Every structure is written in structure tokens, then in C-alpha cells.
């Protein structure tokens, strides 16, 4: 069983590394494509998604749902939602630290150097996307408790990722690496906080 698990993890790591490598390779082509295919209506929509897709909105949603679950007496959903908030915070903090440490210029910033080292200026905090990392971690928890809901919910961080590229706040590699960070954060939190939840359907019924 351990060998099989190791094999699956190895495959996942190889696939993730390949996807990240391709994302870096496609950074400029994707940036140029988005710049050349602008639509006013879509642009306004993506701006709103980007504006309201940050961690405070996720935190507010999580707290509201947590209170509802507590009010209804669903212990399992309280644990799930509390885990979502922990994953949100973990991914957000890690993303913030990496952002400051790498100092990658945003696509909208004209800079000779893309990677500038430690920077606190938001203009040089492109890598990785904090929006995408936090959202992916938040909704990623649902993939380990109720897959159907989780798969549908993951459309939210995907839409946020597109919005962040559309408003020239991030490159493709920024959002892809952020998604990987979010999934890893969700896996880590789920491993320690949700290991006793075996039957996702019972969580829904409760």
C-alpha cells in the first residue's frame, strides 16, 4: 500500500513539475494573447472577479458558513469549514512570504528585471498569486470531503486565476504555481484536521 501511495505521489509530482514548466514557457505568449483579445464586457467582469476574489471575501464566506453549520449543530461541517479557513490562511501566508522574497514584477510593470529579489512594493509581488493560492486552498478542502461539491467549487479559483491574468496582475506561471501551493496547503490541512472523516455523505446529512 505504501509503495502504491509513493508511486501515485511520484506521478503527481512529475505532472505538477511538467505543468509548472510549461506555464513558465507560455508566460509571454499568454500575456500577448490576452492583451490582443480584449473585450470590454469581459474585462469589466474579470475586474470585478479579481476585486472580490481575494482572501477577505473567502474569509467572510467561510465564517458565515461556519456559523450556520454551528447553529445547525453539524459538527462535521464545522470541522470542514474550520479546515477551509486554516488552509486559506496557510496558503495566503506562504504566498505572501514568497511574493516578498522573489520580487517578481507584475506584467503591467515595465521593468528590465522580472525577478528583483526581496521587495515589499505590490508592483513586484506577482509570484505567486495570493488570490489563487488562498482560493484554491479554501475550496480544495472540499475535494477531500465531498468531491462533487469540490469539483464545482474549484471553478471559482479557476475563474479568479483567469481574472488575475486578464487584468495584467499575474503571469500564467504565477497562477499555476499558486494553484499548486493551494492544493498542497489543502492536502496538509486535510491530513491533520480531517483524517477521521471517512464518509463525506454523512457530513452532508449532518
C-alpha positions, -999 to 999 in steps of 0.1 A, spaced: 0 0 0 28 24 9 46 16 -24 14 24 -43 9 56 -25 46 66 -31 40 58 -68 9 80 -70 27 108 -53 57 105 -77 34 107 -107 16 137 -92 49 155 -86 61 148 -121 29 160 -136 29 192 -114 65 199 -123 57 195 -160 27 218 -158 47 244 -140 75 242 -166 50 246 -194 34 276 -176 67 294 -174 73 287 -211 39 301 -220 41 333 -198 48 357 -226 25 341 -253 -4 341 -229 3 377 -219 3 388 -255 -28 368 -264 -48 384 -235 -36 418 -245 -46 414 -281 -80 399 -273 -96 424 -250 -134 427 -246 -149 455 -226 -177 435 -211 -155 406 -202 -128 429 -189 -153 446 -166 -165 412 -154 -129 400 -147 -121 432 -129 -150 425 -105 -140 389 -101 -104 400 -93 -117 427 -69 -140 404 -49 -119 372 -52 -93 380 -26 -89 363 8 -111 387 29 -142 377 8 -133 340 12 -128 345 50 -162 362 53 -179 334 33 -162 308 55 -171 325 87 -208 329 77 -210 292 66 -192 282 98 -217 300 119 -246 284 100 -231 249 105 -226 256 142 -261 269 146 -275 237 129 -253 215 151 -233 199 123 -200 190 139 -185 176 107 -193 207 87 -179 228 114 -146 209 111 -147 211 74 -153 248 72 -128 255 100 -102 235 80 -111 255 49 -103 287 69 -70 272 81 -60 262 46 -69 297 34 -46 313 60 -18 289 54 -17 293 17 -21 331 20 8 334 44 31 312 24 22 330 -9 28 364 8 63 353 20 73 340 -14 59 372 -31 81 394 -10 112 371 -13 111 368 -51 101 403 -60 87 394 -94 74 423 -114 38 422 -125 30 420 -162 18 456 -161 51 469 -148 78 479 -172 110 465 -157 142 453 -172 145 426 -145 115 403 -139 129 388 -107 142 416 -84 147 399 -50 131 410 -18 105 437 -24 76 450 -4 60 470 -32 28 454 -46 42 461 -81 68 435 -75 47 409 -57 35 389 -87 48 354 -78 27 335 -68 -9 348 -70 -22 353 -34 -58 353 -47 -54 320 -64 -34 303 -37 -59 312 -10 -90 304 -31 -76 270 -42 -67 260 -7 -101 272 6 -122 252 -19 -96 224 -22 -106 211 12 -140 202 -3 -123 178 -27 -114 157 3 -148 158 20 -173 159 -9 -158 155 -43 -188 166 -63 -192 199 -44 -154 203 -45 -151 199 -83 -178 225 -89 -164 249 -63 -130 247 -79 -144 267 -108 -142 297 -85 -104 297 -82 -101 289 -119 -122 320 -128 -101 341 -103 -69 329 -120 -82 340 -154 -92 373 -139 -58 380 -124 -41 373 -158 -67 394 -177 -61 425 -155 -23 420 -160 -17 414 -124 -1 380 -129 16 357 -154 3 322 -162 31 307 -141 21 329 -111 -14 314 -110 -4 279 -118 22 278 -90 -3 294 -67 -28 267 -75 -2 240 -67 5 258 -34 -32 259 -26 -37 222 -33 -6 213 -12 -19 235 17 -53 218 14 -37 184 15 -16 192 45 -46 206 65 -69 178 55 -43 152 65 -42 165 101 -76 180 106 -99 157 86 -83 123 89 -113 110 109 -139 120 84 -143 89 63 -178 92 48 -183 125 31 -220 118 26 -225 117 64 -211 152 66 -237 164 42 -265 147 61 -254 161 94 
